[in-house]
Amino acid sequence: MVDGLGRPLTIRITPGQAGDNPQLLPLLGDLAVPVRNAAALTHRSHPDAVLADKAYSHRSTREALRQRRITTVIPEKSDQIAYRKAKGSEGGRPPAFDAVVYRRRNVVERCFNKMKEWRGVATRYDKLAVTFLGGVVLAAIVRCWLR
């Protein structure tokens, strides 16, 4: 998960065959962004919005984000659109989608591409997940530091 400037906020490593969608809520649970208030330094664990690709467009994900009062900017999959339209008036309205805001999702992809400039991250030579995670975290720290 990255912020609007492309700085990594939380990192999770999963097996290659694992889906992306089940990891969104744990990533949100890991989120603790330092915020300076007038009195002290606090942590914020609630993003303004979640911009994600179609892999995160599952109904349960949208409902969980809605319960947390997080704006969702996720396009709908074509099979979900077809299913909703096939149900007719009982299919409901399509979820809100702001195409202008969604253009900012490229910040996430650019962050991934910058992290993959590190050979060890791009090629995944490490056998152990903990070793690979260490390389990813180091790349993220250097990325934020050089920014």
C-alpha positions in Angstrom: 0.0 0.0 0.0 1.4 3.4 -1.0 0.4 7.0 -0.3 -0.4 9.6 -2.9 3.2 10.4 -3.4 4.2 6.8 -4.1 5.8 6.2 -0.7 5.2 2.6 0.6 3.1 2.6 3.8 2.6 -1.1 4.4 4.1 -4.2 2.9 2.9 -7.8 2.8 4.5 -10.8 1.1 2.3 -13.6 -0.2 2.8 -16.7 -2.4 2.7 -16.1 -6.1 -0.5 -18.0 -6.5 -2.3 -16.1 -3.7 -5.0 -13.6 -4.7 -4.7 -9.9 -4.1 -8.2 -9.3 -2.7 -7.9 -11.2 0.6 -4.8 -9.0 1.5 -6.5 -5.6 1.4 -8.1 -5.7 4.8 -5.0 -7.0 6.5 -3.0 -4.2 4.8 -5.5 -1.6 6.1 -5.1 -3.2 9.5 -1.3 -2.7 9.3 -1.7 0.9 8.3 -0.3 3.5 10.8 0.7 6.7 9.2 2.3 9.3 11.4 0.4 12.6 11.5 1.6 15.8 13.1 -1.0 17.5 15.2 -0.5 20.8 17.0 -0.1 18.9 20.3 1.8 15.7 19.4 2.6 13.1 16.8 -0.3 10.7 16.3 -1.0 7.8 14.0 -3.7 7.7 11.4 -5.1 4.3 10.4 -7.9 5.4 8.1 -7.1 6.4 4.5 -9.3 8.9 2.7 -9.8 6.6 -0.3 -8.7 3.3 -1.7 -7.7 3.3 -5.3 -7.3 -0.3 -6.6 -7.6 -2.3 -9.8 -10.3 -4.8 -10.7 -8.7 -7.6 -8.6 -10.2 -5.8 -5.5 -13.7 -5.3 -6.9 -15.4 -8.1 -4.9 -18.6 -7.2 -3.2 -17.3 -8.2 0.3 -14.3 -5.8 -0.2 -16.6 -2.9 -1.1 -18.9 -3.6 1.8 -15.9 -3.8 4.3 -14.6 -0.5 3.0 -18.0 1.1 3.1 -18.4 0.0 6.8 -15.1 1.7 7.5 -16.3 4.8 5.7 -13.5 4.7 3.2 -14.2 6.0 -0.3 -13.8 3.2 -2.9 -12.4 3.9 -6.4 -12.3 0.5 -7.9 -13.6 -0.4 -11.4 -16.1 -3.2 -11.8 -15.2 -6.4 -13.5 -17.0 -7.2 -16.8 -18.5 -10.4 -15.4 -19.9 -8.4 -12.4 -21.4 -5.9 -14.8 -23.0 -8.6 -16.9 -24.4 -10.4 -13.8 -25.9 -7.2 -12.4 -27.4 -6.3 -15.8 -28.8 -9.8 -16.2 -30.7 -9.4 -12.9 -32.5 -6.4 -14.4 -33.9 -3.9 -11.9 -33.1 -6.3 -9.0 -29.4 -6.0 -9.9 -29.1 -2.6 -8.3 -27.2 0.4 -9.3 -23.5 0.1 -10.3 -21.1 1.1 -7.6 -19.8 4.7 -7.8 -16.6 5.1 -9.8 -14.7 8.3 -10.3 -12.5 7.8 -13.5 -10.7 11.1 -12.8 -9.5 10.0 -9.4 -8.7 6.5 -10.7 -6.0 8.0 -12.9 -3.9 8.6 -9.8 -3.6 4.8 -9.4 -0.6 4.9 -11.6 1.3 6.1 -8.5 1.1 2.6 -7.1 2.4 1.0 -10.3 5.3 3.5 -10.5 6.2 2.7 -6.9 6.3 -1.0 -7.8 8.4 -0.3 -10.8 10.9 1.7 -8.8 11.1 -1.0 -6.2 11.8 -3.6 -9.0 14.9 -1.6 -10.0 16.5 -3.6 -7.2 17.6 -6.8 -8.8 16.9 -9.0 -5.8 13.3 -7.7 -5.6 12.7 -8.0 -9.3 14.1 -11.5 -9.7 13.1 -13.0 -6.4 16.3 -14.9 -5.9 15.7 -15.3 -2.2 14.4 -18.7 -1.1 12.9 -17.6 2.2 10.0 -15.2 2.4 11.5 -13.4 5.4 14.7 -12.7 3.4 12.7 -11.4 0.4 10.6 -9.3 2.7 13.8 -7.8 4.2 15.0 -6.8 0.7 11.6 -5.3 -0.1 11.6 -3.3 3.1 15.1 -2.1 2.5 14.2 -1.0 -1.0 11.2 0.8 0.4 13.3 2.6 3.0 15.8 3.7 0.4 13.0 4.8 -1.9 11.5 7.0 0.8 14.8 8.3 1.9 15.9 9.4 -1.6 12.6 11.0 -2.4 
